């Protein structure tokens, strides 16, 4: 319980400047599903489905579906590769994604879970690249017998279409194990994108991960 209190306090203190002056309006609702097949020699096939809806009228802002492969975890590091189709009201995109995920142990049981991603994007027959890094800081705790990971998270994105670090996100979330091989994230995130109007977007969502 002491570790839980420390994690929550650190989350609030670290994230409060990032969420300051955010309009009290949820702009987007996000649901995501990641399914990993039974592993063969440590490798698994992955299925990705995402849906982003406008919070006011539930109109689709973005729909993602994809297939990929993920490697075994070696010394806390795994790599993955997938291809995704992304549909928005403005365009159809084909996205080819390379990902490295690492867990970095810290002091007193805290850890950083880091994801580095390179996306090769075909948007209307125009190619570009996007580089992303996501780092989540948190601590595993037990809540009513369920393993949970409360975290604060920062995302940075560099898009070659604009040659700038155009997107930043700050997130508060909780990952909870429901069953063996099934965990769920619930989160709220504040996104700032210098190439979008409006500049700020507040989203809430759920990520379901299933390992078969």
N, C-alpha and C positions, 0 to 999 in steps of 0.2 A: 504493500500500500504506500509506503514511503517513496519508493521509486516511481510509482504512478503519479503521486503528487508532484515530485520533482519534474517529471517529464511534462506534465500539463503546465506547470508554472513556466518552465523554460519555453514551451511552445507559445504560450501567450505573450511572454516578454519579447521573444525574438520576432514574432509575426505581427505584433501590434502596429509598428510603424508602416508595415507593408499594406495593412488593411485600413489604415487611417484615411478618412475622408472618402471612403468608398460609398457610392450611393446605395441606400438600403433597398435595392431592387435586384432580384434574381433574374438575370437576363436569359440564362440557358440551363437546361436540364440535360445531363449526360448519362447514358447507360452504356456499359461496355461488358463484353463477354469474351474471355480468353479460355480456350479449351486445349489441353495438351494430351495427345494420345499416349497409350502405354509406351514406355521407353524400350528401345532396342539398342543394347550396348551403350545406354546412356542418352541416346538421341531420341527426340520426340517430334512428331508433326504437330503443328499448331493451327488452330482456327481462330480468327479474330472477327468480331462483329461489334460495331459501335453505332450509336444513334444519338445525335445532338438535336434537341428540340428547343424552339423558342419558348420561354417560360410563359409568355402572355397568351399565346394561342395554340401552342404545341405544333406549330409548323416546323417541318424538318429543315434544319440549318446545314446538317452534314450527315451523310451515311457512309460507313466504311465497312468493307468486308475483305477478308484476306486469308491467305494460306502461307505457312512457312515451316521452318525447321529450327529446333533449338538444340544446343549441344549439352553434354553433361556439365555439371558444376565441378570445377577443379580449383582448389584453393580459394573458394568463394567467388569464382569468376565463371561466367558462361557467355556464349555468343549465340546470336540468332540471325536468321535471314528470312525475310518474307516479302511477298508481293501483295499489294492492296489496291482495290478500286475505291475511289473516293468520289462521291456524288454530292455536289452542292447546287443550290439554285443557279449559280453562275457558270459552273463548268463541270466536266467529267475529268477526273485525274487518275492516272496510273502511277503508283508509288512503289519504289523498290527500296526496301529498308534493311540496313545492316545495323545490328545492335550489340553492344557489350554491356553486361550487367555485372556489377561487383558489390559485394558486401564487405565493408571495412570495419572491423571491431575497434571500439574506442574504450574509454575509461568507464569503470563502474557498470559495465554491461550495456552501455549505449553503443549505437552503431550508425554508420552512414550506409545507405543503400543507394548506389549510384548507377545511373543509366546513361550511356553515351550512344547517340544514334546519328547515322548519316542517311539521309533520304535522297534518292534520285527521283525527280518528279517530272512526269510528262503531263503538262496541263495544256490541252488544246494544241498538241504537237509542238509545244515549246518546252525545252528541257531546262531544268534548274536543279539546284541542290540546296538542302537545308541541313544545318548542323545543330544538334540539340544536346544539351546536358541537363539531367534531372538528378538532384541530390536530395534524399530524404534523411532527416536526422530523428532518431527515436530510440525507444527501449521496449523490449518484449516484456509484457506483464500478463498477469492472470486475472480475468474478470469472470466471476461465476463459473470457474472451471474451464473457460475458453482462453486459449492463447491469443493475445492481442498485441498490436504494435501501433501505439499512437505516435504521430509524426508531424513534423513541420517540413515543408518541401519547397525547393526553389527550382524553377525551370528557366533556362536561357536558350534562345533560338537565333541563329544567324542564317539569313536567307540571301542566296546569291542574286536573286532577282532585284534586291534593293541594296546589296553590298553593305548591309548594316545589321547590328544586333537589334532586331526590330521587335522581338517579343519577349516579355518577361512574365512569369507567373509566380505567385506565392500561394501555398496551399496548406490547409490544416486538415488532417485526415486520421482515420483509424482503420487498420486492417485486422480483421477478426477471423479466426479459423472456426468454421461451423461444423465441418465433418472432416474426416481424413481425406486430404486431397482437394478440399473445397474451402476457399477463403473469400471474404467480401471486404472491399474497401468502401467506406462512405467518406465523403469529403466536400469541402467548399473551397473554391479557388478564385483568386483575383488575378485577372489577366490584363496586361497592358500591351497594346500593339500599335506602334507608331505609324503603321501603314493601313490602319483601319479606322473607320468612323462608325460608332463612337470609339474613342481611344480605350476606355476601360470596359471590361466585361466581368460580371460576377456570375459564377456557375456553381451548381451543386450537382453531385452525381454519385453513382454507384459503379464499382468494378467488381465483377464476379470472375474468379479464376478457378478452373476445374482441371485437376490432373487425374486422368483416367488410369 
